[in-house]
Amino acid sequence: MTGQQRIIIFSDLDGTLLDHADYSWQAALPTLKKLKEQDIPLVLASSKTAAEMAPLRAALGFDHCEAIVENGAGVLPPHVSQPTAQRSHDGLLAVLTSMPEALHSCFSGFSDWSVEEVSRRTGLDLAASERAKMRDFSEPGLWSGSDAQLQEFLQALKAKSLFAQQGGRFLTLSFGASKADRLCEIVSLYENRWDGPVESFALGDAANDVAMLEAASRGAIIPNPAHGGIGPMQGEKDGRIIRATMAGPVGWNESVLSFLANRVMTKTEVKKET
Ligand SMILES: [Mg+2]
């Protein structure tokens, strides 16, 4: 690849590259193949754990790329199945335990649930649920208290340097760093590696993807009828962010193809002018 700016694709998994209901990515296969042929990195960015993402990343054929795990709370380096950075999950649970019981009891998370309960709440099978319970950096869960109590809970978390992010299914707690922060870090890493500017294209379907879509050079919103998806974004007005017509891997395939086709077109137009 000479002369053309190189690109990296950043993609959410559930409801974006993976079907919201059955977690399949069959419909995205043609484009995944194209990315591999063109040596375009695909950085998966999900609320999933390293234990869940490592086998998935390998199955998709992108084991050579970094993966953003646990909603940006950590990064899984290429070719490894265990994060090398320091785990922060034990410290997080300690903060929750130290909170007033009235608040703490309104939040129940993966660490409180049995493998069977995680399976029931996520639709994952038992083996996958066991991997989902292997937290390194964050704790996803559900809030059962009032909105006012939730505000109090969020304030108490903030006082202990903890953050909460609402995803498609769960409210996830961590010590910070979002998918957007990790996108910027990984882009810088590749800019150094490739010795030139990198264009990033991000895809997501939920509130926890919005900042990542804003941080990327370009992005695509994948509709998700299961939870209403992402509302109108500023970037849609100038065409920097597109909105897929179909949900899940079908919309993912369509969006990445359209992004790649536009780049080819732009390149041809530039050639004509010079
Ligand atoms: Mg999602």
Residues whose N, C-alpha, C, O or C-beta is under 5 A from the ligand:
A	BS01	MG	D12 L13 D14 G15 T16 G168 D205 A206
